[in-house]
Amino acid sequence: MITVTLIGPAKVGGLRKRPGDVVEVDPTTLGQLVEAGAAPRDPDATAPVRTLTQAEFETAVAGAAKVLAETMLDAALEGVAEAFEAEKNATLARAIEAEAQRDMLQDRVLELQAQLAAATENTPAGEAPPDTDTPQPSEKAAKPAPKTGAAATKG
Protein backbone atom coordinates (compact mmCIF):
# COMPACT_ATOMS: atom_id res chain seq x y z
CA MET A 1 0.00 0.00 0.00
CA ILE A 2 1.10 3.53 -0.77
CA THR A 3 0.25 6.53 1.40
CA VAL A 4 -0.62 9.63 -0.61
CA THR A 5 -1.94 13.12 0.17
CA LEU A 6 -4.70 14.03 -2.27
CA ILE A 7 -4.39 17.23 -4.26
CA GLY A 8 -7.94 17.06 -5.58
CA PRO A 9 -11.27 15.52 -4.63
CA ALA A 10 -11.49 11.77 -5.21
CA LYS A 11 -13.54 8.71 -4.42
CA VAL A 12 -11.29 6.12 -2.78
CA GLY A 13 -12.65 2.76 -1.71
CA GLY A 14 -16.20 4.00 -2.25
CA LEU A 15 -15.66 6.98 0.07
CA ARG A 16 -15.38 10.59 -1.03
CA LYS A 17 -12.14 12.27 -0.03
CA ARG A 18 -11.17 15.95 -0.14
CA PRO A 19 -7.91 17.56 -1.17
CA GLY A 20 -5.44 17.26 1.68
CA ASP A 21 -6.83 13.94 2.91
CA VAL A 22 -4.23 11.22 3.38
CA VAL A 23 -5.20 7.81 1.99
CA GLU A 24 -3.56 4.44 1.52
CA VAL A 25 -3.99 3.00 -1.97
CA ASP A 26 -2.56 0.26 -4.14
CA PRO A 27 -0.38 1.15 -7.15
CA THR A 28 -3.27 0.75 -9.62
CA THR A 29 -5.52 3.12 -7.67
CA LEU A 30 -2.64 5.56 -7.31
CA GLY A 31 -2.23 5.57 -11.08
CA GLN A 32 -5.93 6.32 -11.50
CA LEU A 33 -5.75 9.14 -8.94
CA VAL A 34 -2.69 10.63 -10.65
CA GLU A 35 -4.40 10.36 -14.06
CA ALA A 36 -7.48 12.12 -12.66
CA GLY A 37 -5.35 14.85 -11.13
CA ALA A 38 -6.35 13.93 -7.59
CA ALA A 39 -2.88 12.74 -6.49
CA PRO A 40 0.65 13.96 -7.24
CA ARG A 41 2.82 11.88 -9.57
CA ASP A 42 5.25 11.30 -6.71
CA PRO A 43 3.25 10.18 -3.65
CA ASP A 44 6.14 11.06 -1.31
CA ALA A 45 6.23 14.65 -2.49
CA THR A 46 3.97 17.35 -1.22
CA ALA A 47 1.73 18.88 -3.81
CA PRO A 48 4.06 20.97 -5.94
CA VAL A 49 2.87 24.13 -7.58
CA ARG A 50 3.42 23.80 -11.28
CA THR A 51 1.93 24.81 -14.55
CA LEU A 52 -0.15 22.15 -16.24
CA THR A 53 -0.21 21.46 -19.93
CA GLN A 54 -3.56 21.79 -21.68
CA ALA A 55 -3.95 17.99 -21.77
CA GLU A 56 -3.09 17.63 -18.06
CA PHE A 57 -5.49 20.44 -17.18
CA GLU A 58 -8.30 18.85 -19.19
CA THR A 59 -7.60 15.48 -17.58
CA ALA A 60 -7.65 17.04 -14.11
CA VAL A 61 -10.87 18.91 -14.85
CA ALA A 62 -12.48 15.77 -16.29
CA GLY A 63 -11.45 13.78 -13.21
CA ALA A 64 -12.76 16.43 -10.84
CA ALA A 65 -16.00 16.71 -12.84
CA LYS A 66 -16.43 12.95 -12.70
CA VAL A 67 -15.97 12.90 -8.92
CA LEU A 68 -18.36 15.84 -8.54
CA ALA A 69 -20.96 14.21 -10.80
CA GLU A 70 -20.70 10.91 -8.92
CA THR A 71 -21.06 12.72 -5.61
CA MET A 72 -24.10 14.67 -6.80
CA LEU A 73 -25.66 11.57 -8.36
CA ASP A 74 -25.13 9.52 -5.21
CA ALA A 75 -26.71 12.26 -3.08
CA ALA A 76 -29.66 12.65 -5.45
CA LEU A 77 -30.27 8.91 -5.63
CA GLU A 78 -30.07 8.63 -1.87
CA GLY A 79 -32.71 11.35 -1.47
CA VAL A 80 -34.99 9.76 -4.06
CA ALA A 81 -34.55 6.32 -2.47
CA GLU A 82 -35.52 7.73 0.93
CA ALA A 83 -38.62 9.40 -0.55
CA PHE A 84 -39.66 6.18 -2.31
CA GLU A 85 -39.10 4.19 0.88
CA ALA A 86 -41.29 6.60 2.87
CA GLU A 87 -44.03 6.47 0.23
CA LYS A 88 -43.83 2.67 0.13
CA ASN A 89 -44.19 2.47 3.92
CA ALA A 90 -47.18 4.86 3.89
CA THR A 91 -48.86 2.86 1.11
CA LEU A 92 -48.22 -0.39 2.93
CA ALA A 93 -49.77 1.04 6.11
CA ARG A 94 -52.86 2.15 4.14
CA ALA A 95 -53.13 -1.30 2.55
CA ILE A 96 -52.94 -3.02 5.94
CA GLU A 97 -55.65 -0.70 7.29
CA ALA A 98 -57.85 -1.34 4.24
CA GLU A 99 -57.45 -5.11 4.64
CA ALA A 100 -58.40 -4.87 8.31
CA GLN A 101 -61.53 -2.89 7.43
CA ARG A 102 -62.39 -5.36 4.67
CA ASP A 103 -62.05 -8.28 7.10
CA MET A 104 -64.23 -6.49 9.65
CA LEU A 105 -66.90 -5.82 7.02
CA GLN A 106 -66.79 -9.42 5.79
CA ASP A 107 -67.32 -10.62 9.36
CA ARG A 108 -70.28 -8.24 9.73
CA VAL A 109 -71.82 -9.50 6.45
CA LEU A 110 -71.49 -13.10 7.64
CA GLU A 111 -73.06 -12.15 10.98
CA LEU A 112 -76.01 -10.44 9.26
CA GLN A 113 -76.47 -13.38 6.87
CA ALA A 114 -76.59 -15.73 9.85
CA GLN A 115 -79.18 -13.52 11.56
CA LEU A 116 -81.24 -13.42 8.38
CA ALA A 117 -81.07 -17.18 7.98
CA ALA A 118 -82.11 -17.69 11.62
CA ALA A 119 -85.00 -15.24 11.27
CA THR A 120 -86.14 -16.93 8.04
CA GLU A 121 -86.09 -20.39 9.67
CA ASN A 122 -88.20 -19.18 12.62
CA THR A 123 -90.84 -17.48 10.43
CA PRO A 124 -93.88 -19.51 9.29
CA ALA A 125 -94.34 -19.90 5.52
CA GLY A 126 -95.94 -16.95 3.75
CA GLU A 127 -95.13 -14.54 6.58
CA ALA A 128 -92.43 -11.93 6.19
CA PRO A 129 -89.61 -12.09 8.73
CA PRO A 130 -89.74 -9.34 11.34
CA ASP A 131 -87.61 -6.32 10.68
CA THR A 132 -85.49 -6.15 13.80
CA ASP A 133 -83.26 -3.28 12.77
CA THR A 134 -85.93 -0.59 12.25
CA PRO A 135 -88.28 0.64 14.98
CA GLN A 136 -91.85 -0.60 14.60
CA PRO A 137 -94.67 1.98 14.60
CA SER A 138 -97.12 1.64 17.49
CA GLU A 139 -100.35 -0.27 16.86
CA LYS A 140 -102.53 2.78 17.46
CA ALA A 141 -101.69 6.12 16.00
CA ALA A 142 -101.43 8.81 18.62
CA LYS A 143 -104.59 10.94 18.91
CA PRO A 144 -104.02 14.62 18.22
CA ALA A 145 -104.21 16.90 21.22
CA PRO A 146 -107.53 18.74 21.60
CA LYS A 147 -107.55 22.22 20.19
CA THR A 148 -107.74 25.06 22.60
CA GLY A 149 -108.26 28.75 22.29
CA ALA A 150 -109.17 30.41 18.99
CA ALA A 151 -108.40 27.28 16.95
CA ALA A 152 -111.06 25.29 18.84
CA THR A 153 -113.86 27.75 17.98
CA LYS A 154 -113.11 28.02 14.27
CA GLY A 155 -114.10 24.69 13.69
Secondary structure, 3 states (H helix, E strand, C coil): CEEEECCCCEEECCEEECCCCEEEECHHHHHHHHHHCCCCCCCCCCCCCCCCCHHHHHHHHHHHHHHHHHHHHHHHHHHHHHHHHHHHHHHHHHHHHHHHHHHHHHHHHHHHHHHHHHHHHCCCCCCCCCCCCCCCCCCCCCCCCCCCCHHHHHC
